[in-house]
Amino acid sequence: MSRRECWFGLPALRTSVRSARDTVRDRLRAWKVPGDTCCDAVLLVSELTTNVVLHTDSSHVLCGLTLTGDERRLRIELHDDGRTPVCPPEHRAGLGEESGRGLFLVQQLADRWGSACSTRTEGKVVWAELTAYP
């Protein structure tokens, strides 16, 4: 079985976070990805897109979903024009802090995640992987 892929671009605006969530949810439902995995993937895309919008000077973000040929792994990629690598959070946000939980959530939800130079943009890619079908 061949792998399935979906790519879409969005402007790097706060309003794009909802569009990213909706697009991912619709695509994963069409691929019949289990509900728990779909919910986790939507949350990961939401947090990663928010991170791009808030912390880079990118004007756009390229989002990719890949379901492996055996349909056991789902890979989520967000490419932007930022050049600063994304690192695991050094500490948990305190109760009074309004932000700082996004990458902690990514770290907790994803089986694996990381950041590298993008092969699709002039910047970086942040990726996360989930087990699609346990």
N, C-alpha and C positions, 0 to 999 in steps of 0.2 A: 504494500500500500504506500502511495506517495504521501509526502508531507503536505499539510495545508498551510497556506500563508495568507496574511491580510496585512496590507500597508495603507496607512492614511496619514495625511499631514494636517496640521492645525496651526493657526496663528498662536504665538506664545502670549496668550491673554488669559486672565482668570476665568473668563466665560468658556474657554476651551476645555476646562477640566470636566465639565458636565458632558460636553460633546464626546470627549475621549471615553468617559465611563459608558455612555449610551452606545457608542459604536462597538466597544469591546463586548458589552453585555449582549448586544444583538448578534454579533459574529459568533460568540461562543455558544449561544443558544442554537444558532443555525447548525453549528458543528456538533450539537448534542453533548457538549461538555457537562459533566455532572454539576449540580447546583452549588455545592460547597466550593468546588474549584472555581467556578464562574464567579461567585461572590468574592473569593480571595483575589482573583485576577482583576476584577473591577476595582477593588480597594487598592491594589498595588498600582494600577494605572493612574488612579486618582492621586495617590501620594507622589508618584514619580512625576506626573505632569505638573502638579502644584510646585514641586521642587524646581522644575525647569522654569516655570513662570516667575517664581519669586527670586531665584538665585542665579539666573544667567541673563545676559543681554541679548539672547536669541530673539529673533523676530518670528521664528516658527519652530515647530517640533514635529518630528517624524516618528510615528508610532508603528511598531510591527508586532504581529502575533504569529507564532509558528507552532503548529502542532506536529510533533514528529510523526514519521511514517507509521510507527507502531502505536501512535496515539497515547503514549504513556507520559510524554513530557510536553509541557506548554512553556514556551519561551516568550517573554515580553521584552521588547526593546524600545527605548526612547532615545532618539538621536537629537542633538541640538548643536548650536554653534559655540557653546561654552568650551573652554579648554581646561578648566580646573577639574581634576578628577574628583569623584564623589567618594568619600570615605565613610566607613561605619561610624555611627554616632559614638562620641567619647563619653557621654553621660546622658542619663534620662532627664527629660524636662521635668521641672518641679511642678507642683500643683498649681501655683500661681502663674506659670508661664503659658502664654497663648499659643506658642508654636514650639517646634523642636521635637515633635513626636513622629513625623513622617518617615524618616529613615529607620527609626526604631521599629515602626510597624513593618516596614519592608523587611528588615532583618528577621523579625519574628515570623512573618507569613511565608516568605520564600524559602524553598529548599536550598537554593543558592542564589547569590546576586553579586553584582560587581559593576565596575566602571572601566572603560577602556577608550582608546582613540576610535572614533567612528570611521567605518569604511564607506559611509553613505553621506556624511556631511564633513565640514571642515573642523568640527569640534569633537565631542565625545558621545559615547553611548552609555546609558545605564541600563542594565538588563537584570531580569529576575526569572527564575525558573520554578515551576510548580509541577507536582505529579498530577497529571490530568485524570488518569484512571487508576485508582489504587489497585 
